[in-house]
Amino acid sequence: NFNDEEGFMMARVDPERGSVDGRIHKALLGGLAMGKIQVSLSSEGQNDMVQGDLDVGAQTWTANLKYGSMGGANMFGCNYLQSVSPRLQMGGEGMYIGANGALMSSYTAKLLFPDGPGAD
Protein backbone atom coordinates (compact mmCIF):
# COMPACT_ATOMS: atom_id res chain seq x y z
CA ASN A 1 0.00 0.00 0.00
CA PHE A 2 1.12 3.54 -0.75
CA ASN A 3 -0.72 6.80 -0.12
CA ASP A 4 -0.09 10.54 0.04
CA GLU A 5 -2.05 13.77 -0.49
CA GLU A 6 -2.22 13.10 -4.24
CA GLY A 7 -3.76 9.61 -4.04
CA PHE A 8 -3.06 6.00 -3.16
CA MET A 9 -2.19 2.58 -4.59
CA MET A 10 -3.26 -0.72 -3.09
CA ALA A 11 -2.93 -4.37 -4.10
CA ARG A 12 -4.11 -7.63 -2.58
CA VAL A 13 -3.05 -11.14 -3.59
CA ASP A 14 -5.14 -14.11 -2.45
CA PRO A 15 -3.25 -17.35 -3.23
CA GLU A 16 -6.13 -19.46 -1.89
CA ARG A 17 -8.63 -18.01 -4.39
CA GLY A 18 -5.98 -17.42 -7.04
CA SER A 19 -6.89 -13.75 -7.39
CA VAL A 20 -5.25 -10.32 -7.51
CA ASP A 21 -7.08 -7.06 -6.78
CA GLY A 22 -5.68 -3.57 -7.14
CA ARG A 23 -6.70 0.07 -6.96
CA ILE A 24 -5.04 3.33 -7.91
CA HIS A 25 -6.55 6.70 -7.02
CA LYS A 26 -4.71 9.79 -8.25
CA ALA A 27 -5.49 13.52 -8.05
CA LEU A 28 -5.47 15.12 -11.51
CA LEU A 29 -5.45 18.68 -12.85
CA GLY A 30 -4.09 20.12 -9.63
CA GLY A 31 -6.76 18.40 -7.53
CA LEU A 32 -9.74 19.43 -9.67
CA ALA A 33 -10.38 15.80 -10.61
CA MET A 34 -9.69 12.33 -9.24
CA GLY A 35 -8.76 9.44 -11.54
CA LYS A 36 -9.39 5.89 -10.33
CA ILE A 37 -8.46 2.49 -11.73
CA GLN A 38 -9.71 -0.76 -10.24
CA VAL A 39 -8.59 -4.22 -11.39
CA SER A 40 -9.70 -7.68 -10.27
CA LEU A 41 -8.12 -10.76 -11.87
CA SER A 42 -8.65 -14.43 -11.04
CA SER A 43 -7.10 -17.69 -12.21
CA GLU A 44 -10.44 -18.72 -13.80
CA GLY A 45 -10.76 -15.43 -15.68
CA GLN A 46 -14.57 -15.49 -15.66
CA ASN A 47 -15.04 -12.70 -13.13
CA ASP A 48 -12.13 -10.50 -14.24
CA MET A 49 -12.91 -6.80 -14.13
CA VAL A 50 -11.17 -3.53 -14.95
CA GLN A 51 -12.77 -0.14 -14.41
CA GLY A 52 -11.62 3.44 -14.82
CA ASP A 53 -13.37 6.41 -13.19
CA LEU A 54 -12.99 10.16 -13.43
CA ASP A 55 -14.53 12.25 -10.63
CA VAL A 56 -14.84 16.01 -11.08
CA GLY A 57 -16.63 18.63 -9.05
CA ALA A 58 -16.87 22.17 -7.77
CA GLN A 59 -18.56 23.89 -4.85
CA THR A 60 -22.13 23.06 -5.92
CA TRP A 61 -21.84 19.95 -8.11
CA THR A 62 -20.09 16.61 -8.60
CA ALA A 63 -19.92 14.34 -11.63
CA ASN A 64 -18.43 10.95 -12.45
CA LEU A 65 -17.66 9.10 -15.68
CA LYS A 66 -16.74 5.42 -15.70
CA TYR A 67 -15.72 2.88 -18.28
CA GLY A 68 -14.74 -0.71 -17.80
CA SER A 69 -14.94 -4.33 -18.75
CA MET A 70 -17.00 -6.72 -16.67
CA GLY A 71 -18.18 -10.22 -17.53
CA GLY A 72 -16.33 -10.06 -20.85
CA ALA A 73 -18.21 -6.98 -22.08
CA ASN A 74 -17.96 -3.20 -21.83
CA MET A 75 -19.60 -1.12 -19.14
CA PHE A 76 -20.26 2.65 -19.28
CA GLY A 77 -21.64 4.90 -16.54
CA CYS A 78 -22.07 8.49 -15.46
CA ASN A 79 -23.66 10.48 -12.65
CA TYR A 80 -24.26 14.10 -11.73
CA LEU A 81 -25.38 15.77 -8.48
CA GLN A 82 -26.18 19.50 -8.28
CA SER A 83 -26.99 21.71 -5.29
CA VAL A 84 -30.00 23.66 -6.51
CA SER A 85 -30.24 25.67 -3.27
CA PRO A 86 -28.56 25.43 0.15
CA ARG A 87 -31.23 22.88 1.17
CA LEU A 88 -32.00 21.07 -2.12
CA GLN A 89 -29.79 18.72 -4.15
CA MET A 90 -30.86 16.88 -7.32
CA GLY A 91 -29.11 14.43 -9.60
CA GLY A 92 -29.14 11.23 -11.54
CA GLU A 93 -27.05 8.41 -12.89
CA GLY A 94 -27.03 6.08 -15.85
CA MET A 95 -25.22 2.85 -16.63
CA TYR A 96 -24.95 0.42 -19.52
CA ILE A 97 -23.72 -3.13 -18.91
CA GLY A 98 -22.87 -4.84 -22.18
CA ALA A 99 -22.76 -8.41 -20.78
CA ASN A 100 -26.56 -8.48 -20.52
CA GLY A 101 -27.48 -5.35 -22.50
CA ALA A 102 -28.88 -3.67 -19.37
CA LEU A 103 -29.45 0.07 -19.52
CA MET A 104 -30.23 1.51 -16.09
CA SER A 105 -30.92 4.97 -14.73
CA SER A 106 -31.91 6.44 -11.40
CA TYR A 107 -32.69 9.91 -10.12
CA THR A 108 -32.51 11.46 -6.68
CA ALA A 109 -33.50 14.54 -4.75
CA LYS A 110 -32.38 15.46 -1.24
CA LEU A 111 -34.15 18.10 0.83
CA LEU A 112 -32.63 19.24 4.13
CA PHE A 113 -35.26 20.28 6.66
CA PRO A 114 -34.61 23.06 9.18
CA ASP A 115 -33.46 21.86 12.61
CA GLY A 116 -36.41 23.36 14.49
CA PRO A 117 -38.40 26.52 15.29
CA GLY A 118 -36.59 29.67 14.21
CA ALA A 119 -34.04 27.78 12.06
CA ASP A 120 -33.31 29.11 8.56
PAKOL-584297 format. One record per residue: residue number from 1; y, z negated, x negated of N, C-alpha, C in turn; residue in one letter. Coordinates in nm, 4 decimals. Layout:
PAKOL-584297
+------+----------+----------+----------+----------+----------+----------+----------+----------+----------+------+
: resi :     n.py :     n.pz :     n.px :    ca.py :    ca.pz :    ca.px :     c.py :     c.pz :     c.px : resn :
+------+----------+----------+----------+----------+----------+----------+----------+----------+----------+------+
:  NUM :        Y :        Z :        X :        Y :        Z :        X :        Y :        Z :        X :    a :
...
+------+----------+----------+----------+----------+----------+----------+----------+----------+----------+------+
end
This chain:
PAKOL-584297
+------+----------+----------+----------+----------+----------+----------+----------+----------+----------+------+
: resi :     n.py :     n.pz :     n.px :    ca.py :    ca.pz :    ca.px :     c.py :     c.pz :     c.px : resn :
+------+----------+----------+----------+----------+----------+----------+----------+----------+----------+------+
:    1 :  -0.1187 :   0.0000 :  -0.0839 :   0.0000 :   0.0000 :   0.0000 :   0.1246 :   0.0000 :  -0.0880 :    n :
:    2 :   0.2267 :   0.0681 :  -0.0417 :   0.3545 :   0.0749 :  -0.1116 :   0.4636 :   0.0810 :  -0.0063 :    f :
:    3 :   0.5679 :  -0.0007 :  -0.0198 :   0.6804 :   0.0122 :   0.0719 :   0.8098 :  -0.0268 :   0.0024 :    n :
:    4 :   0.9189 :   0.0294 :   0.0525 :   1.0537 :  -0.0044 :   0.0092 :   1.1486 :   0.0272 :   0.1241 :    d :
:    5 :   1.2794 :   0.0248 :   0.0986 :   1.3768 :   0.0490 :   0.2051 :   1.3683 :   0.1904 :   0.2611 :    e :
:    6 :   1.3147 :   0.2831 :   0.1832 :   1.3095 :   0.4239 :   0.2223 :   1.1839 :   0.4605 :   0.3014 :    e :
:    7 :   1.0827 :   0.3729 :   0.3029 :   0.9614 :   0.4041 :   0.3757 :   0.8409 :   0.3316 :   0.3189 :    g :
:    8 :   0.7214 :   0.3773 :   0.3586 :   0.6000 :   0.3163 :   0.3055 :   0.4839 :   0.4152 :   0.3060 :    f :
:    9 :   0.3837 :   0.3836 :   0.2246 :   0.2585 :   0.4594 :   0.2187 :   0.1443 :   0.3591 :   0.2314 :    m :
:   10 :   0.0408 :   0.3979 :   0.3040 :  -0.0720 :   0.3092 :   0.3261 :  -0.1987 :   0.3930 :   0.3363 :    m :
:   11 :  -0.3074 :   0.3413 :   0.2816 :  -0.4366 :   0.4099 :   0.2928 :  -0.5452 :   0.3055 :   0.3138 :    a :
:   12 :  -0.6484 :   0.3450 :   0.3867 :  -0.7627 :   0.2576 :   0.4108 :  -0.8891 :   0.3410 :   0.4001 :    r :
:   13 :  -0.9841 :   0.2926 :   0.3217 :  -1.1138 :   0.3587 :   0.3051 :  -1.2190 :   0.2670 :   0.3646 :    v :
:   14 :  -1.3026 :   0.3217 :   0.4526 :  -1.4107 :   0.2446 :   0.5139 :  -1.5434 :   0.3103 :   0.4763 :    d :
:   15 :  -1.6099 :   0.2611 :   0.3690 :  -1.7352 :   0.3233 :   0.3252 :  -1.8466 :   0.3123 :   0.4297 :    p :
:   16 :  -1.8434 :   0.2071 :   0.5103 :  -1.9460 :   0.1889 :   0.6133 :  -1.9397 :   0.2992 :   0.7185 :    e :
:   17 :  -1.8196 :   0.3324 :   0.7639 :  -1.8011 :   0.4393 :   0.8626 :  -1.7864 :   0.5762 :   0.7973 :    r :
:   18 :  -1.7644 :   0.5781 :   0.6677 :  -1.7422 :   0.7045 :   0.5984 :  -1.6101 :   0.7678 :   0.6380 :    g :
:   19 :  -1.5038 :   0.6864 :   0.6440 :  -1.3747 :   0.7390 :   0.6887 :  -1.2623 :   0.6976 :   0.5945 :    s :
:   20 :  -1.1551 :   0.7774 :   0.6003 :  -1.0325 :   0.7515 :   0.5251 :  -0.9164 :   0.7692 :   0.6220 :    v :
:   21 :  -0.8264 :   0.6709 :   0.6253 :  -0.7060 :   0.6777 :   0.7079 :  -0.5854 :   0.6593 :   0.6174 :    d :
:   22 :  -0.4777 :   0.7287 :   0.6471 :  -0.3570 :   0.7140 :   0.5678 :  -0.2329 :   0.7400 :   0.6496 :    g :
:   23 :  -0.1236 :   0.6775 :   0.6068 :   0.0071 :   0.6964 :   0.6701 :   0.1147 :   0.7022 :   0.5624 :    r :
:   24 :   0.2126 :   0.7859 :   0.5863 :   0.3326 :   0.7907 :   0.5037 :   0.4517 :   0.7942 :   0.5990 :    i :
:   25 :   0.5445 :   0.7024 :   0.5811 :   0.6703 :   0.7016 :   0.6550 :   0.7804 :   0.7109 :   0.5512 :    h :
:   26 :   0.8747 :   0.8031 :   0.5703 :   0.9794 :   0.8250 :   0.4709 :   1.1126 :   0.8528 :   0.5394 :    k :
:   27 :   1.2169 :   0.7792 :   0.4989 :   1.3517 :   0.8048 :   0.5490 :   1.3991 :   0.9398 :   0.4957 :    a :
:   28 :   1.4624 :   1.0177 :   0.5820 :   1.5119 :   1.1509 :   0.5468 :   1.6608 :   1.1617 :   0.5800 :    l :
:   29 :   1.7270 :   1.2551 :   0.5171 :   1.8680 :   1.2851 :   0.5452 :   1.9549 :   1.1601 :   0.5352 :    l :
:   30 :   1.9322 :   1.0823 :   0.4304 :   2.0123 :   0.9625 :   0.4092 :   1.9896 :   0.8546 :   0.5140 :    g :
:   31 :   1.8721 :   0.8528 :   0.5749 :   1.8400 :   0.7525 :   0.6765 :   1.8682 :   0.7960 :   0.8186 :    g :
:   32 :   1.9169 :   0.9188 :   0.8388 :   1.9429 :   0.9674 :   0.9743 :   1.8153 :   1.0018 :   1.0496 :    l :
:   33 :   1.7078 :   1.0249 :   0.9762 :   1.5800 :   1.0614 :   1.0376 :   1.4673 :   0.9910 :   0.9631 :    a :
:   34 :   1.3526 :   0.9818 :   1.0290 :   1.2328 :   0.9241 :   0.9688 :   1.1197 :   1.0250 :   0.9855 :    m :
:   35 :   1.0599 :   1.0653 :   0.8735 :   0.9442 :   1.1539 :   0.8758 :   0.8175 :   1.0712 :   0.8644 :    g :
:   36 :   0.7149 :   1.1070 :   0.9399 :   0.5893 :   1.0329 :   0.9392 :   0.4725 :   1.1302 :   0.9332 :    k :
:   37 :   0.3731 :   1.0962 :   0.8522 :   0.2491 :   1.1725 :   0.8461 :   0.1348 :   1.0737 :   0.8613 :    i :
:   38 :   0.0413 :   1.1072 :   0.9486 :  -0.0757 :   1.0235 :   0.9714 :  -0.1998 :   1.1105 :   0.9592 :    q :
:   39 :  -0.2991 :   1.0635 :   0.8820 :  -0.4221 :   1.1394 :   0.8590 :  -0.5408 :   1.0474 :   0.8828 :    v :
:   40 :  -0.6427 :   1.1002 :   0.9495 :  -0.7675 :   1.0269 :   0.9698 :  -0.8822 :   1.1255 :   0.9479 :    s :
:   41 :  -0.9647 :   1.0981 :   0.8471 :  -1.0759 :   1.1867 :   0.8125 :  -1.2057 :   1.1073 :   0.8145 :    l :
:   42 :  -1.3131 :   1.1703 :   0.8625 :  -1.4434 :   1.1044 :   0.8650 :  -1.5486 :   1.1970 :   0.8065 :    s :
:   43 :  -1.6620 :   1.1402 :   0.7696 :  -1.7688 :   1.2205 :   0.7102 :  -1.8259 :   1.3198 :   0.8114 :    s :
:   44 :  -1.8232 :   1.2863 :   0.9417 :  -1.8720 :   1.3803 :   1.0441 :  -1.7745 :   1.4941 :   1.0689 :    e :
:   45 :  -1.6451 :   1.4650 :   1.0577 :  -1.5433 :   1.5680 :   1.0759 :  -1.5060 :   1.5959 :   1.2196 :    g :
:   46 :  -1.5761 :   1.5360 :   1.3157 :  -1.5488 :   1.5664 :   1.4566 :  -1.4223 :   1.4999 :   1.5088 :    q :
:   47 :  -1.3879 :   1.3846 :   1.4561 :  -1.2696 :   1.3135 :   1.5040 :  -1.1556 :   1.3159 :   1.4029 :    n :
:   48 :  -1.1571 :   1.4135 :   1.3121 :  -1.0503 :   1.4244 :   1.2134 :  -0.9179 :   1.4535 :   1.2831 :    d :
:   49 :  -0.8101 :   1.3981 :   1.2276 :  -0.6801 :   1.4135 :   1.2906 :  -0.5723 :   1.4129 :   1.1833 :    m :
:   50 :  -0.4739 :   1.4988 :   1.1997 :  -0.3531 :   1.4949 :   1.1170 :  -0.2346 :   1.5132 :   1.2112 :    v :
:   51 :  -0.1302 :   1.4345 :   1.1891 :  -0.0139 :   1.4411 :   1.2771 :   0.1119 :   1.4186 :   1.1962 :    q :
:   52 :   0.2126 :   1.4977 :   1.2236 :   0.3441 :   1.4817 :   1.1621 :   0.4471 :   1.4529 :   1.2686 :    g :
:   53 :   0.5356 :   1.3581 :   1.2425 :   0.6406 :   1.3188 :   1.3370 :   0.7761 :   1.3257 :   1.2683 :    d :
:   54 :   0.8784 :   1.3516 :   1.3452 :   1.0159 :   1.3435 :   1.2993 :   1.0938 :   1.2644 :   1.4031 :    l :
:   55 :   1.1440 :   1.1470 :   1.3652 :   1.2250 :   1.0628 :   1.4531 :   1.3705 :   1.0762 :   1.4120 :    d :
:   56 :   1.4571 :   1.1015 :   1.5089 :   1.6009 :   1.1077 :   1.4842 :   1.6709 :   1.0260 :   1.5920 :    v :
:   57 :   1.7920 :   0.9824 :   1.5628 :   1.8634 :   0.9045 :   1.6627 :   2.0037 :   0.8735 :   1.6182 :    g :
:   58 :   2.0798 :   0.8217 :   1.7121 :   2.2165 :   0.7775 :   1.6871 :   2.2371 :   0.6501 :   1.7681 :    a :
:   59 :   2.3618 :   0.6115 :   1.7879 :   2.3886 :   0.4854 :   1.8564 :   2.3369 :   0.4824 :   1.9996 :    q :
:   60 :   2.3400 :   0.5943 :   2.0697 :   2.3060 :   0.5924 :   2.2128 :   2.1826 :   0.6723 :   2.2489 :    t :
:   61 :   2.1118 :   0.7304 :   2.1511 :   1.9946 :   0.8110 :   2.1841 :   1.8929 :   0.8096 :   2.0714 :    w :
:   62 :   1.7679 :   0.8396 :   2.1062 :   1.6609 :   0.8599 :   2.0092 :   1.5780 :   0.9787 :   2.0551 :    t :
:   63 :   1.5192 :   1.0497 :   1.9591 :   1.4341 :   1.1634 :   1.9918 :   1.3210 :   1.1701 :   1.8893 :    a :
:   64 :   1.2111 :   1.2329 :   1.9294 :   1.0946 :   1.2446 :   1.8427 :   1.0299 :   1.3793 :   1.8679 :    n :
:   65 :   0.9906 :   1.4462 :   1.7597 :   0.9099 :   1.5679 :   1.7662 :   0.7812 :   1.5403 :   1.6913 :    l :
:   66 :   0.6684 :   1.5884 :   1.7450 :   0.5417 :   1.5697 :   1.6741 :   0.4572 :   1.6950 :   1.6837 :    k :
:   67 :   0.3804 :   1.7159 :   1.5789 :   0.2877 :   1.8280 :   1.5716 :   0.1639 :   1.7788 :   1.4984 :    y :
:   68 :   0.0495 :   1.8226 :   1.5431 :  -0.0714 :   1.7799 :   1.4742 :  -0.1925 :   1.8588 :   1.5160 :    g :
:   69 :  -0.3035 :   1.8163 :   1.4623 :  -0.4327 :   1.8750 :   1.4940 :  -0.5256 :   1.7606 :   1.5311 :    s :
:   70 :  -0.5848 :   1.7715 :   1.6503 :  -0.6719 :   1.6668 :   1.7000 :  -0.7862 :   1.7332 :   1.7765 :    m :
:   71 :  -0.9085 :   1.6939 :   1.7485 :  -1.0224 :   1.7529 :   1.8178 :  -1.0386 :   1.9004 :   1.7878 :    g :
:   72 :  -0.9923 :   1.9453 :   1.6709 :  -1.0063 :   2.0852 :   1.6326 :  -0.9032 :   2.1779 :   1.6932 :    g :
:   73 :  -0.8006 :   2.1240 :   1.7586 :  -0.6982 :   2.2080 :   1.8210 :  -0.5598 :   2.1478 :   1.7954 :    a :
:   74 :  -0.4577 :   2.2276 :   1.8187 :  -0.3200 :   2.1832 :   1.7957 :  -0.2723 :   2.0886 :   1.9055 :    n :
:   75 :  -0.1749 :   2.0059 :   1.8676 :  -0.1116 :   1.9137 :   1.9598 :   0.0382 :   1.9175 :   1.9310 :    m :
:   76 :   0.1201 :   1.9266 :   2.0373 :   0.2652 :   1.9278 :   2.0259 :   0.3212 :   1.8198 :   2.1175 :    f :
:   77 :   0.4294 :   1.7543 :   2.0767 :   0.4903 :   1.6542 :   2.1636 :   0.6365 :   1.6344 :   2.1313 :    g :
:   78 :   0.7090 :   1.5794 :   2.2276 :   0.8490 :   1.5455 :   2.2072 :   0.8884 :   1.4376 :   2.3070 :    c :
:   79 :   0.9908 :   1.3605 :   2.2715 :   1.0476 :   1.2652 :   2.3661 :   1.1948 :   1.2455 :   2.3368 :    n :
:   80 :   1.2660 :   1.1942 :   2.4365 :   1.4099 :   1.1726 :   2.4263 :   1.4472 :   1.0535 :   2.5140 :    y :
:   81 :   1.5287 :   0.9625 :   2.4614 :   1.5774 :   0.8479 :   2.5377 :   1.7276 :   0.8366 :   2.5151 :    l :
:   82 :   1.8038 :   0.8292 :   2.6235 :   1.9498 :   0.8279 :   2.6176 :   2.0043 :   0.7062 :   2.6910 :    q :
:   83 :   2.0980 :   0.6339 :   2.6288 :   2.1714 :   0.5287 :   2.6988 :   2.2808 :   0.5964 :   2.7802 :    s :
:   84 :   2.2689 :   0.5884 :   2.9112 :   2.3657 :   0.6514 :   3.0005 :   2.4868 :   0.5598 :   3.0176 :    v :
:   85 :   2.4625 :   0.4294 :   3.0178 :   2.5666 :   0.3274 :   3.0241 :   2.5136 :   0.2063 :   2.9469 :    s :
:   86 :   2.5947 :   0.1023 :   2.9286 :   2.5431 :  -0.0151 :   2.8562 :   2.4215 :  -0.0798 :   2.9225 :    p :
:   87 :   2.4015 :  -0.0551 :   3.0525 :   2.2885 :  -0.1168 :   3.1233 :   2.1815 :  -0.0181 :   3.1685 :    r :
:   88 :   2.2019 :   0.1126 :   3.1499 :   2.1074 :   0.2119 :   3.2000 :   2.0629 :   0.3065 :   3.0892 :    l :
:   89 :   1.9318 :   0.3194 :   3.0723 :   1.8724 :   0.4152 :   2.9789 :   1.7781 :   0.5064 :   3.0567 :    q :
:   90 :   1.7762 :   0.6348 :   3.0200 :   1.6882 :   0.7317 :   3.0860 :   1.6280 :   0.8232 :   2.9804 :    m :
:   91 :   1.5061 :   0.8702 :   3.0063 :   1.4434 :   0.9599 :   2.9111 :   1.3151 :   1.0191 :   2.9633 :    g :
:   92 :   1.2488 :   1.0925 :   2.8760 :   1.1229 :   1.1540 :   2.9137 :   1.0476 :   1.2003 :   2.7908 :    g :
:   93 :   0.9232 :   1.2371 :   2.8135 :   0.8406 :   1.2892 :   2.7052 :   0.7463 :   1.3943 :   2.7591 :    e :
:   94 :   0.7039 :   1.4820 :   2.6688 :   0.6079 :   1.5852 :   2.7033 :   0.5093 :   1.6032 :   2.5898 :    g :
:   95 :   0.3879 :   1.6434 :   2.6238 :   0.2852 :   1.6629 :   2.5222 :   0.1882 :   1.7712 :   2.5674 :    m :
:   96 :   0.1459 :   1.8525 :   2.4724 :   0.0423 :   1.9525 :   2.4952 :  -0.0727 :   1.9238 :   2.3998 :    y :
:   97 :  -0.1935 :   1.9135 :   2.4529 :  -0.3130 :   1.8913 :   2.3719 :  -0.4026 :   2.0136 :   2.3883 :    i :
:   98 :  -0.4124 :   2.0920 :   2.2810 :  -0.4840 :   2.2184 :   2.2870 :  -0.6342 :   2.2056 :   2.3060 :    g :
:   99 :  -0.6958 :   2.0938 :   2.2661 :  -0.8411 :   2.0778 :   2.2763 :  -0.8888 :   2.0903 :   2.4204 :    a :
:  100 :  -0.8088 :   2.0401 :   2.5155 :  -0.8480 :   2.0516 :   2.6559 :  -0.7419 :   2.1224 :   2.7404 :    n :
:  101 :  -0.6395 :   2.1768 :   2.6764 :  -0.5346 :   2.2497 :   2.7482 :  -0.4455 :   2.1606 :   2.8330 :    g :
:  102 :  -0.4460 :   2.0304 :   2.8071 :  -0.3674 :   1.9372 :   2.8885 :  -0.2196 :   1.9463 :   2.8539 :    a :
:  103 :  -0.1385 :   1.9543 :   2.9569 :   0.0069 :   1.9518 :   2.9451 :   0.0530 :   1.8315 :   3.0251 :    l :
:  104 :   0.1139 :   1.7334 :   2.9566 :   0.1509 :   1.6089 :   3.0229 :   0.2994 :   1.5834 :   3.0057 :    m :
:  105 :   0.3578 :   1.5159 :   3.1036 :   0.4967 :   1.4733 :   3.0920 :   0.5132 :   1.3415 :   3.1659 :    s :
:  106 :   0.6099 :   1.2642 :   3.1225 :   0.6442 :   1.1401 :   3.1915 :   0.7934 :   1.1155 :   3.1745 :    s :
:  107 :   0.8477 :   1.0384 :   3.2667 :   0.9907 :   1.0119 :   3.2693 :   1.0110 :   0.8631 :   3.2904 :    y :
:  108 :   1.1219 :   0.8115 :   3.2388 :   1.1457 :   0.6684 :   3.2509 :   1.2933 :   0.6397 :   3.2724 :    t :
:  109 :   1.3192 :   0.5273 :   3.3353 :   1.4544 :   0.4747 :   3.3496 :   1.4457 :   0.3242 :   3.3309 :    a :
:  110 :   1.5433 :   0.2681 :   3.2627 :   1.5461 :   0.1242 :   3.2381 :   1.6838 :   0.0733 :   3.2766 :    k :
:  111 :   1.6858 :  -0.0233 :   3.3691 :   1.8101 :  -0.0833 :   3.4148 :   1.8091 :  -0.2300 :   3.3757 :    l :
:  112 :   1.9099 :  -0.2728 :   3.3005 :   1.9238 :  -0.4131 :   3.2629 :   2.0087 :  -0.4835 :   3.3673 :    l :
:  113 :   1.9548 :  -0.5900 :   3.4262 :   2.0282 :  -0.6664 :   3.5261 :   2.1120 :  -0.7732 :   3.4579 :    f :
:  114 :   2.2254 :  -0.8089 :   3.5161 :   2.3061 :  -0.9182 :   3.4605 :   2.2252 :  -1.0476 :   3.4555 :    p :
:  115 :   2.2597 :  -1.1362 :   3.3641 :   2.1860 :  -1.2614 :   3.3458 :   2.2039 :  -1.3592 :   3.4606 :    d :
:  116 :   2.3125 :  -1.3557 :   3.5321 :   2.3357 :  -1.4491 :   3.6412 :   2.4763 :  -1.4372 :   3.6952 :    g :
:  117 :   2.5179 :  -1.5334 :   3.7787 :   2.6522 :  -1.5290 :   3.8397 :   2.7612 :  -1.5238 :   3.7313 :    p :
:  118 :   2.8547 :  -1.4347 :   3.7503 :   2.9668 :  -1.4212 :   3.6593 :   2.9384 :  -1.3371 :   3.5374 :    g :
:  119 :   2.8126 :  -1.2900 :   3.5204 :   2.7776 :  -1.2056 :   3.4036 :   2.8280 :  -1.0642 :   3.4268 :    a :
:  120 :   2.8628 :  -0.9954 :   3.3202 :   2.9114 :  -0.8562 :   3.3307 :   2.7978 :  -0.7612 :   3.3547 :    d :
+------+----------+----------+----------+----------+----------+----------+----------+----------+----------+------+
end
